[in-house]
Amino acid sequence: MLHTRGYFMYMTKTKKSIHVPRSVHIHLSGVIQFDAFNHLYTEPRIALWELKQRRQDAVLKNHIRRNLGSASEELLTKFSRPRAVFFRQVATPTHETLRFLKLAKQMKLKPLIFEYHDDKFVSAENRSKRSLGKMPIYQHTGSDGREMVKYETVCDFNTATGKKFRDVVCLNGEKFISFHHRLFRTLTGLNPKTYSVDASKWFKSAGDKAELYYEKLLTLFIRDGILFENFMPYRSESAFTKSIVMPAFKNLKNLYGVEPLIIRLAPEKEEMRQFWDAYPRKTKKHI
């Protein structure tokens, strides 16, 4: 599943030559800025205006409904009004989730978290999934800019790896999803049954693999809602964005004449911070 961060800086301290990907721009200051995916984002005010205009376009609506098919009807009931959408396997109160809820409120959009309970729990090369089982609790940011966290391991990685999220059980005997939903409810004051939806059935109907369902997912953001996300050219996440997200984005633009509406979630130049995957310090007492 896609988990992204969008910015990385490296200060060159020597005159040694380095290999730089084409997607990277080098400024005279020596700062290397990764911005290859900036074209996927829409500015918030423009996104709101576009969403309002597109929702009034009956032809566009009918075109989208035909392409999404009957399997999407149940999910589309969630979009009787414009929605702000965030997509993670499980709704849990990380700082990025809290920021999403804050931005949605500021934009006067009702938030909705898409979950994928049938996805598999893995820890290798997927920081988002790993942090659900080995939870980083944010402490503070040092004077050198490094973020200090304390980890709380809540499941046995040996037995959990490879299982569906819905089948993972915490070390305390609590079901994994129920555990994270409890934290979500406690820290946000919101009912996860109202503000999240398990879209596993819908994903399966669209092919169960990202290369198959991602175009249908992004179709929801042509006129029904706005996706909040970060994209970055970093390790496997870059490969996912290039091979899955960008082709789907381009296909939809060609098909409908407009782009999916995606807003940058974390502030620009701050997406790489571990802070976003981490939990507020007060989470510790509820684990």
N, C-alpha and C positions, 0 to 999 in steps of 0.2 A: 504494500500500500504506500502511496505517496506520502512522504513526510519531508518538508522542505525548509530551507533557510536560504536567504537570498543575497548575502553580501559577505565578502572576505577581503581583508586588507593585509598586505605584506610589505613591510618597509625594507627596501633593499639597503643593506649596510655595507656591501662590498661592491667591487667593480667586476666581479665574476659574471660571466654570461649565464643566463638561465633560459630554459625553454618556456615559452609562454603560449598557451592555446590561443587560437584566433578569436575566441569569444572574450578575451581579456584585453582591457585597454590600459596602457601604461601612461600615467600622467608625468609631467616634468618633475613633480615633487618626489617621484620614486614610488608612488602608491599604485598598487595594482588593484584595479576595481573590476569585479565580476558583475556584469550587467547584461549578460547575453539574453536574459528572459524578461527584461523590462517591458517589452512590447506586449506581453501577456496581460499586463495590468491596465486598469482604467482608473482614473482619478475619482475619488468618492462622489464629489458633486456631479460630475459628468455621468457616473454610473447611475445615480439616483434619477437624474433627468432622463437618461436613456431608458431606464426601467419603466418609468411612468409612461413615456411615449409608446414603447413597444407593447405594453399591456393593453393599450387602447387599439392596437392593430389586430382586427379580427382575422384577417387573412394570414398573418404571421402565426397567430394562435392555432388556427386550423391546420396549417402546414406542420407545425411542431407536433400537435396531437396525433396526426396521422403517422408521422415518423416514429413517435415514441411507442405507439401501439397500445393495445388494451392492457398489457401487463403493467403499464405505468399508471393506470387509472387510480388505484388505491393510494399510491404515493403522491399523486398530484392533488389529492384532497388537502394535503398540507399546504398547498400554495394558492388557496382561495384569496389570499392577500399576499403582497410582496414579502419575501423572506430573506433574511441574512442567513447564509449556510456555512457551516464549518464541518469538515469531513475528517474524522479520526475513527479508529476501530472501536473505542469506548469513550463515552463522555466522562471526563475526569478533570478536576479543577487545577490544571497546570496554569502557569502564568499566561500562556498563549490562549488557553480557553477563557480565562478571565478577561483578557484583552478583547477577544472576540465579542464577548457579551457586552463589554463596555462600548465598543465601537457600534455594535448593532443598536444599542440604546440611544447613542448620540445621533445615529442616522434615522432613528424612529422606525426601525425595522424589527419585526418579531424574530428572534433568533431560533435556529433549528440546527441541531448537531446530527449529521448523518453518521450512524455507527455501522460496523460490519462485524457482527458477532461470529460469523462463520469463517472469518479470515483466520489464518494460522498464526499462532504466537511463535515468533522467532526473535533471537537476540543479536545474531551476527549481522552487522552492517545495517541495522535498523534502530537508530537511537530512540525513535518514538515508541516502538514496541518494547524495547528493552527497559525504558524508563517506567513503563507500567508495572514491571515486576521488580525492578531495582530502582526505587523511587528516589530521585535527587531532591532533598529538602534544602531550599535556598537559605543560606546564612547571611552572607554579606559579600560585597565586592571589595577586593583589596585595593590598596593604593597603586598597585601595579596593573590594575584592570582585571585581574583574575577573579573569577567568581567562586566563592567558597560554598560547597554543598556537603551535606551529610546524607549518606544513602541508607535507605530502609528497604531491605529485601523482603518482599511479601509473598513470594511463591518459590517453589523448588524448580529451578530452571531445568534440571535434568529430566523431570517428569512432565513439565509444562511445554517444553519446546516441541513444536510440531502439532500440538493439539489446537483445536478450534478455541477461540477465546471463551466461548460459552461453556466449554468443558474444563477449563482450568479452575483449580481450587487453591485458595490461599493457604498459607501455613497455619492460620488460625481456624481453618475449616470453613471459612466463608467463601461463597462463590465469587470468583474473580470479578465478574461484571457487577454483581451486587455490591461488592466492596467499593469499587470505584464510583458507582452510583450513589452510595451512601456518602462518600466524601464530597461528591458534587453537590448533593442536596445540603450537606452541612455547611460547606464553605460559601455556596452561592445563594442559599435560601430558595432555590428553584427546584421544582419537581422534574427529575429526568424523564419521567413518563410523558411530560408535556413538552419539554424542550429538546428531546432527542428522539430519534426513530431508528430502529434496526432495519437497515435497507438490504439485509442479506438476501432475502427472497427476490428482491428486484434485481440485485446484481447477478444472481444466478440466472434469472430469466434473460439477462442481456449477454450471458456467456460465461460468467463466473471468473473471467480473467480480465485484468486491467486493459489489455489491448483490445478487448471486445466491449467492455462496459463503459470505458471512459468517455467515449464520444456521446453516449446516451446521458451520462452524468453531466457533461458540460452543456448538453442541450437544454437542461433545466435552467441554465443561466443566460439563455438567449432572451427570454421574456418573463420568466416566472420568479427569479430571485437573483441574488448576488452571492458569489462564492468569495470567501475570505481565505487567502492562502499565501504562501511564499514559495518561490521557485529559485533554485540556485544551481550553478554548475559546480557541483561538489560530489566527487566519488560516484556511487551508484545512483544518487538522486539526480545527477546531471543526465545519466543515461536514460533514466525513467522519463524525465521531462522531454528529452530530445526524441525518444522513440515512441512514447505514448501520448504525452500531453500536447506537444506541438503539432503532430499530425492531426489529432482530433480537433484542435483549435482551428487549424487551417481549413480542414474539411467543412467544419460548421460555418466558417466565414464565407466560404465559397457557396455553400448550400443556401444560406439564409441572407447573405449580403451584409450581415452584421456579426460582430464578435461576441463570444461569451463574456459576460460581465464578471471580472475578477478584480478584487481589491487587495492590495498588499496588506497582509495582516500585521506583521511586526514592523516597526519603524525602519525606514531605509537606513542602511549602514549598521543596523543592530541585529539583523536576522540571525547572525552566527552565534549569538550569545546563548550559553547553556541555560541562562535564566528562563528562557521561554519553555523549555522542557521541564523545568524544575517546579516544585510546589512551594507555596508560602510556608513560612516557618511554623505557623500555627497548625499546619496539617499533621504534624508529628503526634500531637496528643489525641488524634482521632484514629490513628492507625491501630 
